[in-house]
């Protein structure tokens, strides 16, 4: 399964980002989507797992979109929170965050959890526009990459 990871789109989905997301099995958005219309556009590509970011509180994404998104897929425990410091690495296998607009992939030394921040395709800091991609096969993470856009 292919999990495409985005964060901090802030109400703008570029054509390049939308093309890159085609073929995803699941889209994970780590907050600051800032648009119900953009959420619907992403949902036409693949099911979306979304958490609230610090700029999302004026929008109604429905009762199931909260500060932390937890789900179980491919026999892995996933956790998504806009802020890295609010992730509980003791209760997940894959942790996704955003907020900094800077891409990051690392394995936590203490827990072995894969931690990803996909950066931002809209307002990148330090590097250009980016998103993340995690591929899982047979209940194992095969690859975790930052995809450069633009």
HELIX and SHEET records of a PDB file:
HELIX    1   1 UNK A   15  UNK A   21  1                                   7    
HELIX    2   2 UNK A   36  UNK A   45  1                                  10    
HELIX    3   3 UNK A   84  UNK A   86  5                                   3    
HELIX    4   4 UNK A   89  UNK A   91  5                                   3    
SHEET    1   A 5 UNK A  47  UNK A  50  0                                        
SHEET    2   A 5 UNK A  26  UNK A  29  1                                        
SHEET    3   A 5 UNK A   2  UNK A   6  1                                        
SHEET    4   A 5 UNK A 130  UNK A 137 -1                                        
SHEET    5   A 5 UNK A 140  UNK A 148 -1                                        
SHEET    1   B 5 UNK A  68  UNK A  73  0                                        
SHEET    2   B 5 UNK A  76  UNK A  81 -1                                        
SHEET    3   B 5 UNK A  94  UNK A  97  1                                        
SHEET    4   B 5 UNK A 114  UNK A 118  1                                        
SHEET    5   B 5 UNK A 103  UNK A 107 -1                                        
END                                                                             
